[in-house]
Every structure is written in C-alpha cells, then in structure tokens.
Amino acid sequence: MSPATQRRARLRELLEGGEVVFPASVFDPLSARLAAAAGFEAVMLAGSIASLVLLGAPDLVLIDAGELAGLAQRIAAATPLPLFVDGDHGYGNALNAMRTLERLEAVGVAGVSIEDTELPHRPGSAGPAFLSRDAALDKIRAVLAARTDPALVIAARTGVVPVLGVEEAIVRGRAWREAGADLLFFTGVRRREEVEALAAALPPPLMLGGLSEALDDPPFLARAGVRLALRGHAPYLAALAAARAAYRALRKGTALPERLEEAELAALTEEPLWRQRTRLYLSRP
C-alpha cells in the first residue's frame, strides 16, 4: 500500500468512527507539521487559504487547479496526516472538475471536496448561485469516474442551506450519496435544528464547514453523524498577525514577539535527517 493510500485509509477510518474530528487548517509544509505535533488527526487546505498564500488575493477563484495541486503536493509530502483539500467547484465544468480531481489525486491528498456553487460569483448578485440539481449531480458523477484509487475520499459540498433551505440540501445530498459520494459536506449551517434535520434524512458521514459557536458541541455533532467539522482558518490569520508584529518591531527597533528558537526550527525542518543524508551521500568530491 502506497503512503498516499495509507493516508486515505486513515481518513476513511476517521469517517467510519463514532467521533467528530476537527481537521487543522494548514497553509504550508511546516504548518502541517506543527498541526501534527499539536495532536491533530487530519489537516485541511482550504481554497480561500490557498488563494491568500499563492496570490495574496481574496477567495474569488483566482487560482487554478495546477496552483492548488502544487501547494497540496508540498503539504502532503511533509506530513503523515491525511490531507483534505477544498477543490472549490473543480475550476470549471464537470470535465474541468475531473482534471482537478486527477491532479489532486496524483499529488497524494487523502480527500477532495467539489461544490455545487456557480463560481466566480456574478457581480451584483445578492448571494451565491448554485448549479441545477442535475448539473451538480453530473459534476459529482464525473469526479467519481475520474478517481483511480478507490481509497480517495470524495466529498460533495453545498452551501444551499442558508439560501435555498435544508430540504434542498437533503435532496442534493441524497442524490450525491446514491451516486457514490463518500462524504456530504455542508457549509452555512448555523442552527442545531438544521443539523438534526440533515442527520435525520442522511446517513453518516457528514461534514460541516464554518462551524458556528452554537454548533461547536462535539457530543451533539457525533450523535448527528458529523465526522469532520471545520473551526475556521485562524492559524494563517494568526501567522500573518505575528509576522506583522515582527516587522513593526524590527522597523522600530523594539523587542520582537515570540518566535521559534533555532533548535525548534531544526526539529521542525528535520535538519538532523538532512545532515545525516549529507554525510552519507555528499561525503566525496
């Protein structure tokens, strides 16, 4: 079994368990290692975070599948934890989504979500627009057909709950599950009653994104069949705030904020391993 398949099998174990898991939002190889050291069971790369890291641009689908796959590859290679990647809408139609899935599978990610949102958002629109039920189903069927490793987790994602209602989310979720989606991923869910309605109509595993404070109740979520839940992307914002504080301190000549010591950085970057390899393979002219 390849390392990628092992990580995918581990993600499936988490989905088949009886607890809810909160993946750590990561943005580069070292942040993924920090998450592993903190005890997280899985990590996630969000499309919004990828856009910030790669382009310094907002979450307006400005990145492409190749850019996302490149970042995902570097993160997946740096950690033994399963990496779940937000594949946005697949960067186009159903055929584009197939190519996005192929690229992400090839770089070793453990799970990919594809959503039913029409992206980018139309100017002047009051809120997000969604593909028709049929078009959304075709996109999920397409990415399932593109998968070559059956261990790869494919999640069908929708944010229709706050726009079109829970019943619409249930109709879509049932169709995606019947098509073979491994995981149903709902964003914009804010009330316990909404979670309960989804749980009553759809079998686990479920996933929630943008978890509100009112729903951050692990026992409740676990009983409802939620197996993955996202607590936002605070680590990257905290990293930016720390960098800003350091730049300001350097500019003013004042005391620097907390930072990693050299020994901590050496451990995080696996410097002893690389020095050993240097001695083994670069010792002769």
C-alpha positions in Angstrom: 0.0 0.0 0.0 1.4 3.4 -1.0 1.8 6.2 1.6 -0.9 8.1 -0.2 -3.3 5.1 0.1 -2.4 4.6 3.7 -3.3 8.2 4.5 -6.6 7.8 2.6 -7.3 4.7 4.5 -6.7 6.6 7.8 -9.1 9.3 6.7 -11.7 6.6 6.0 -11.2 5.2 9.4 -11.9 8.6 10.9 -15.1 8.9 8.8 -16.3 5.4 9.9 -15.6 6.1 13.6 -18.1 7.4 16.1 -16.5 10.7 16.9 -16.2 14.1 15.3 -12.8 15.1 14.1 -11.7 18.8 13.7 -9.0 19.0 10.9 -6.4 21.6 11.4 -6.4 24.4 8.7 -2.9 24.5 7.3 -1.2 26.5 4.6 2.3 25.1 4.0 4.5 22.1 5.0 5.7 23.5 8.3 2.2 24.5 9.4 1.1 20.9 8.7 4.0 19.6 10.9 3.0 22.0 13.7 -0.6 20.6 13.5 0.7 17.1 13.7 2.8 17.9 16.7 -0.2 19.5 18.4 -2.1 16.2 18.1 -4.5 16.8 15.2 -5.7 13.7 13.4 -6.0 15.3 9.9 -5.3 18.6 8.1 -7.1 20.6 5.5 -6.1 23.1 2.8 -9.0 25.5 2.1 -9.4 27.2 -1.3 -9.5 30.6 0.4 -6.3 30.0 2.2 -4.6 28.7 -0.9 -5.6 31.9 -2.7 -4.1 34.0 0.1 -0.9 32.0 0.2 -0.3 31.7 -3.6 -1.5 35.1 -4.8 -2.2 37.3 -1.8 -5.6 37.6 -3.3 -9.2 37.1 -1.9 -11.3 34.0 -2.4 -12.6 34.8 -5.8 -11.5 31.6 -7.6 -8.4 33.4 -9.0 -6.1 30.3 -8.6 -6.2 27.4 -10.9 -6.1 23.6 -10.3 -2.4 23.4 -11.1 -1.5 26.0 -8.5 -3.7 24.3 -5.9 -2.2 20.9 -6.7 1.3 22.2 -6.3 0.7 23.6 -2.9 -1.2 20.4 -1.8 1.7 18.3 -3.0 4.2 20.1 -0.8 1.9 19.8 2.2 1.0 16.2 1.7 4.7 15.3 1.3 5.6 16.9 4.6 3.2 15.2 7.0 1.9 11.6 7.6 -1.5 13.0 8.4 -4.3 12.7 5.8 -4.7 16.0 3.9 -8.2 17.0 2.9 -8.3 19.6 0.1 -11.1 22.0 -0.8 -11.3 21.7 -4.6 -13.7 24.6 -4.9 -16.1 23.9 -7.9 -13.4 22.0 -9.8 -12.3 25.1 -11.6 -14.9 24.9 -14.3 -17.5 22.5 -15.6 -17.7 18.8 -14.9 -14.9 17.9 -17.3 -12.6 20.5 -15.7 -13.6 19.1 -12.3 -12.4 15.6 -13.5 -9.0 17.1 -14.3 -8.8 18.8 -11.0 -9.6 15.6 -9.2 -6.9 13.7 -11.2 -4.3 16.3 -10.3 -5.1 16.3 -6.6 -5.2 12.5 -6.5 -1.8 12.3 -8.2 -0.1 14.5 -5.6 -1.3 12.3 -2.7 -4.1 14.1 -1.0 -6.5 11.9 1.1 -9.8 13.7 0.4 -11.2 16.3 -2.0 -14.4 18.2 -1.9 -16.2 19.6 -5.0 -19.0 22.1 -4.5 -22.2 23.0 -6.5 -21.7 26.7 -6.4 -21.5 28.8 -9.6 -18.1 30.4 -9.4 -17.0 33.1 -9.6 -20.0 34.9 -8.1 -21.8 37.2 -10.5 -21.4 40.9 -9.9 -24.4 42.4 -8.2 -25.8 39.1 -7.0 -27.4 39.1 -3.6 -25.7 35.9 -2.7 -24.2 32.7 -4.1 -25.8 31.0 -7.1 -25.9 27.2 -7.4 -25.9 24.7 -10.2 -29.1 23.0 -11.0 -29.6 19.7 -9.2 -28.9 17.8 -12.4 -25.7 19.7 -13.2 -24.5 19.4 -9.7 -25.1 15.6 -9.8 -23.3 15.3 -13.1 -20.2 17.1 -11.6 -20.0 14.7 -8.7 -20.6 11.7 -11.0 -17.7 13.0 -13.2 -15.2 13.3 -10.4 -16.1 9.9 -9.1 -15.5 8.4 -12.5 -12.1 10.2 -12.6 -10.9 8.6 -9.3 -8.4 5.8 -9.8 -7.6 5.0 -6.1 -10.9 3.8 -4.5 -9.4 4.8 -1.1 -9.5 8.5 -2.1 -12.4 10.2 -0.3 -14.6 12.4 -2.4 -16.9 14.8 -0.7 -19.9 16.5 -2.4 -20.2 20.0 -0.9 -23.0 22.5 -0.9 -23.9 25.8 0.8 -27.6 25.8 -0.1 -28.9 25.6 3.4 -29.0 29.3 4.2 -30.1 30.2 0.7 -32.4 27.5 -0.6 -33.1 25.7 2.7 -32.5 22.4 4.4 -34.9 20.4 2.2 -33.0 21.4 -0.9 -29.7 20.3 0.8 -31.3 17.0 1.6 -32.5 16.4 -1.9 -29.0 17.1 -3.3 -27.3 15.1 -0.6 -29.4 12.0 -1.3 -28.6 12.2 -5.0 -24.9 12.6 -4.3 -24.9 9.7 -1.9 -26.7 7.4 -4.3 -24.2 8.4 -7.0 -21.4 7.2 -4.7 -20.1 10.3 -2.8 -18.2 9.2 0.3 -18.9 12.3 2.3 -21.6 15.0 2.3 -20.1 18.4 3.2 -22.5 21.3 4.2 -21.5 24.9 4.8 -23.6 27.7 6.1 -25.3 25.5 8.7 -25.9 27.6 11.8 -28.7 26.0 13.9 -28.9 22.8 15.8 -32.3 22.2 14.1 -30.7 22.3 10.7 -28.1 19.7 11.8 -30.8 17.5 13.2 -32.8 17.7 10.0 -29.8 16.7 7.9 -28.9 13.9 10.3 -32.5 12.5 10.2 -32.6 12.4 6.4 -29.0 11.5 5.5 -26.7 8.7 6.8 -23.3 9.5 8.1 -20.6 10.5 7.5 -21.4 14.2 7.3 -19.1 17.2 7.3 -19.7 20.8 8.4 -17.8 23.9 7.4 -17.6 27.3 9.1 -18.7 25.9 12.4 -20.6 28.4 14.5 -20.1 28.7 18.2 -23.6 27.4 18.8 -22.7 24.2 17.0 -19.3 23.6 18.4 -20.6 20.8 20.6 -18.6 17.5 19.8 -21.0 15.1 21.5 -24.0 16.6 19.7 -22.2 16.6 16.3 -21.0 13.0 16.8 -24.6 11.8 17.6 -25.8 13.6 14.4 -23.3 11.7 12.2 -20.9 14.6 11.7 -17.4 13.1 11.4 -15.5 16.2 10.2 -16.1 19.8 11.3 -14.1 22.9 10.5 -13.3 25.5 13.1 -12.2 28.1 10.6 -8.8 29.2 9.5 -7.3 31.0 12.4 -3.8 29.6 12.1 -3.0 31.5 8.9 -4.5 34.7 10.2 -2.5 34.3 13.4 0.6 33.8 11.4 0.0 37.0 9.5 -0.6 38.9 12.7 2.7 37.5 14.2 4.6 38.5 11.0 3.1 42.0 11.1 4.1 42.4 14.7 7.7 41.2 14.0 8.1 43.6 11.0 6.8 46.5 13.1 9.2 45.6 15.9 12.1 45.3 13.5 11.3 48.7 11.9 11.0 50.4 15.2 13.9 48.6 16.9 11.7 47.3 19.7 11.5 43.9 21.3 10.5 41.1 18.9 7.4 39.0 19.7 7.6 35.3 20.5 9.3 33.2 17.8 10.7 29.7 17.3 14.1 29.0 18.7 16.8 27.6 16.4 16.5 24.2 17.9 12.8 24.1 17.4 13.2 25.1 13.8 15.8 22.5 13.3 13.5 19.8 14.6 10.5 21.1 12.6 12.5 21.1 9.3 14.0 17.6 10.1 17.5 19.1 9.9 19.2 16.1 11.6 17.9 13.8 8.9 19.1 16.0 6.1 22.5 16.4 7.8 22.7 12.6 8.0 21.9 12.3 4.3 24.5 14.9 3.6 27.2 12.8 5.3 26.1 9.6 3.6 25.7 10.9 0.0 27.8 14.1 -0.3 31.0 13.0 1.5 33.1 12.5 -1.6 34.2 15.1 -4.1 
